[in-house]
Amino acid sequence: MTPRMPVELCREEAVDVVAVRVGVTGKRTLGQGLQSLAGAIGVALLFPVAILIIGLPIALAVRLVVDAVAWLTVLARS
C-alpha cells in the first residue's frame, strides 16, 4: 500500500508533484510510435477475427440445417 501524501502541501510542492511525468515535450520516439502502430493494428484486426470466431460456427450450423432439410425433402419425394 502506498503512503498517503500529506494534505498540507504548499503550492510549489504540489506543482513539482504534478509536473513529474514522461513526455512533457509531446514528441514521440521511434519506439513509442512503433508501439502505438502495433497496438492500432492489433485493435484493427481484433474486430474481424472476433466476427469470424463468432460467425463461422453460426454460418456452419445454418448450412447444416439447410442441407438437412434439402436432403429430407429429396428423400420424402422419392
Protein Blocks (a to p, Z undefined) as FASTA:
>chain_A
ZZdddfkbcfklmmmmmmpcghklopacfklmmmmmmmmmmmmmmmmmmmmmmmmmmmmm
mmmmmmmmmmmmmmmmZZ
